Amino acid sequence: MIADLITIVMPTMRSKRAVDTIRQTLATSQGYLLEYVIVTEDEATRDAATAFLLSCETDNLDGFQVLYQQTHRGHPRAWNAGLASSHGEYIAFWADDLWPHPGWLDTAMPYFDRFPGRVGYVGFNDLQHDGNKVLITHYIAHREYIIKYQGGVLGYPHYKRVCNDTESYARAKKAGLWVWAHDAIVEHLHPCVGKREMDRYDRLNAEMFEGDVKTYHEHEALGFPDDFEPVITQ
């Protein structure tokens, strides 16, 4: 683990969106050291992300990795692969349709210091939801709390595509380890992305949605019982 380093873990299969999001994230994160871990199963996205990151001349990019998976495995396993390869003290669970506003880290990071030992997760204001009432699934977490309290933030074996990060976040909120940073704005652009891209993306994942949502609600109704030991999985 490298102290103060923030690892951005981003599954993606859309080359233009990936590059745009990386560019915006670096531009709005001056003053913080970032490591980027891209996880993709798309060759064009792998090549575009690698080329862009190699060309970056910004002083806040500490390093990057582009992990290429030859088969589509879904976001949970992609985030796990990125987490297992990361070095940061803090882990930001990212997507290629997030658009951080200037100052997002300046307002998010002090929450960890403001409540030492009591905050392990900080959620962002996505401009769509009240984060005090809705679990926002893109957030930044302190590595110690991911490992110590969760045993692996996304290591829930009963999810294939969705709800994995949602359950992790719900457990953190239940344990009092979560805070919503209403002043840290990371806009979620998914309603605005190209329909052709979204159609392709959804076709690959739609068959996995129904079972995951059902399982999540079952766990939610039971109060998220500790009926298994979650682990980081490759």
N, C-alpha and C positions, 0 to 999 in steps of 0.2 A: 504494500500500500504506500502511496506517495501522499504525504500530508498536503492538504489544501487543494490538491488536484481534483478537478471535476471531470468525470468521464461521461460523455454523451453517448448513450447506447441507442442506436437507431436502426431498426429493421426497415427495409425499403426495397421496392422493386420498380421504382419510377425514377429514371435517371435525372430528368429535369427538375422534378420536385425535390429530389435528394440534394442536388447541387444548390438549388435556390435556398433550401432550408439550412444547409451547412453554411453558406455565405452569410445569411441573415443572423444565424446564431453566433458566428465568430464576430461579426460586426457589432453586435449588441452586448458582447461579453468582455469588452476591454477592461483590463485590470485583473482578470482571472485567468489562470492557466487551465486550458481545456485539453482533454484527450478525446479523440473521436473514435468510436468503434462502430463501423457500418457492418450490418449483417444483411446479405442479399442472396437470392437465388437467381438473379437476372444478370447475365453477362454484360449487357450494355450498361446497367446501373453500376456494376462492379468497376468497369473500365472508366466510366465518367467520374465516379466519386474518387477513384484513385488518382486520376489525372488532375482533378481540381485540387485535391488536398496536397498533392506534390507541388502544385504551382503556387500555393498560398505563401505569401510573404508577411503574414501577420505575426506579431511577437507573442500572441497568446495561445498559439497552437503548439502544445508540448509534444504531441505525437499522434499517430493514428494507426488504425488497423482496419482492413477491409476483409471480412470473413465471407468467403463464398461457399454457399451450400448448394449442391447440385439438385436437391429436391425441395419442394415447398413443404415447410414444416410448421408454419404459423408463427405468429408473434411471440407466444410464450416461450417456445424453444429458442427462437432467435434472440430474445432478450436474455435468456439463460446463457446462451453461447457467448453473447457480448459481456455479460457479467463475469463469467468465468475467465475471460481474457482481459478484463479491465484492471487498471492500477490505481484509480482515483480513490481518495478518501470519501468523496461524494459521487453518487451515481444519479444521473438524470435520465429517466426513462422517456425516450423521445419517439417521435414519428415524423414522417416526411411531409406532414401537412400542419406542422406547428410553426407559428410565426412569433418569436419572442420580440417584445417591444423594448426599446432602449431602457436600461436601468432594471431589467427584470432580475438580474442577480444581485444588484445593489440593494434591492428590497427584499429578496427571498432569503439570502444567506444570513443576514443578521438574526433571523428567527432561531437559528441553531444556537447562537451565542446568547440570545435573550432568555432562552429557557434551557440552560444546560442540563443534560440528563433527562429532559422531559419531552424533547422534540426529536424524533428520528426521521420524520417525513414532512416535507413542505409542499403543499399543493398550490398550483398557479391559478390565477384568474383568467379563464378562457373566454371571457366576455359573453358567454352564453348561459352560464349556470351560477347559482348562488352556492359557493363551495361550502358554506356552513350547513347546507341541506342536501346537497348532491355530492356523491363521491366522484371527484375529478380524477381520472385515471392516468394523467400525465403529471409527474411530480419529480422532486429531487429528494434523495434519501441519503442519510449518513450510512456509510458502509458498515459500521459497527452494529447498527440496529437491524440492517438487512440480515446479517449473519446471526447475531446474538439472539434476536427476538423472533426471527422468522425461520431460521435454519436454511434460508435461500428464498429470496423475495418472490421468485416466480417458479418455485419448485413444486407446484401443486400438480400431481400427476393426473388428476381427474379432469383437467381442462385440455382441450386441443387447440382452440383458436381464440376465444374471448373469455373474459371474466377472471382470468388468472391474476392479472394485476389488480383488478377490482377487489378480489378477495383479500389480497395482500394489504391493500389500502384500507379495507373495511376492518381488518384485524388490527391494524395500526391505530385506527381511530378508536376502536373499542378499548385498546390498551392505553389510550391517552397519549400516544406518541406522535400525533398528527396535528398540524395546524394549517389553516387555509390562509395564504398570503394574498389578500385581496388586492394589494398594491403591486404585486408582481404579475405583470400581464404577459401571458403566453397565449396568443390567439390560436384557436383551433379552426383551420380553414377548410375542413372536410366538405362542407356544403358547396364550396366554390371550385373544387378541383374538377378537371375535365371529366365529363360523363363517360367518355370512352374508356379512360383509365380506370374509373371507379367500377364500371361494369366488368372489366377484365379482372380487377382485384376481387370483387365480390363473388364472381363465379368460382374462384379458387377456394373461397372460404365459406360460402353460404351453407354448405352441407354440415358444417361443424357448429354453426351458431345455436341451433335449437337445443341440442343436448347440453351444451355448456351453460346456457341461460337457466335451464331447468335445474341443473346441479347447483348453480350459484344460489338460486332461491331456496333450495332445500337446505343448504348450509346456512344461509341467512336466517331462515326460520328457526334453526337449532342454535343460533347464536355463534356460529362458526366454531364448532367443537374441535378440540385437539385430538382427532381420531386417527391421525397419522403424523409422521415426522417429515415435514417438508424438507427437501434437500435441493441443492443446486444441481441441475442435470445438464448434460451436454446436449 
